[in-house]
Amino acid sequence: MLMPSIFGERLFDDWMDGFPFRDNLPEVRMNQLMKTDIREHENGYELDIDMPGFKKEDLKAELKDGYLTIEGHTSHNDDEKDKNGKYIRRERFTGSCKRTFYVGEEVTEEDIKAKFVDGILKLSIPKKQPQPKVEQKKYIAIEG
């Protein structure tokens, strides 16, 4: 039986955030990744995608069949040693995320401009109207 929640959708997430050992982890919560703002202009669209904790080298953008796919993959490793070389702490984080947007089959890779500044991937995508397909006549060669 479904019951209305008085705690909201993130009861245990909110509860776990209060633990002191969570404060020092390098990981970013998944609901904070790839938040996207899309602005429409007369000639195109501007996307601002939040990518906290990523570097430019961690990102990849691909255009295929009218779909723009943005991927990010990162690894983080904090190793600290004392004077004798014994580990005091070892933490690792590896994460990836992916998001796809339909931009139209008329848009090419050369049309899209991308810039990564301060953890935000900024994309500029022009509007392109579908061109009517011109019917091409194909003839069959007649021998003889």
Secondary structure, 3 states (H helix, E strand, C coil): CCCCCCCCCCHHHHHHHCCHHHCCCCCCCHHHCCCEEEEECCCEEEEEEECCCCCHHHEEEEEECCEEEEEEEEEEEEEEECCCCCEEEEEEEEEEEEEEEECCCCCCHHHCEEEEECCEEEEEEECCCCCCCCCCCCCCCCCC
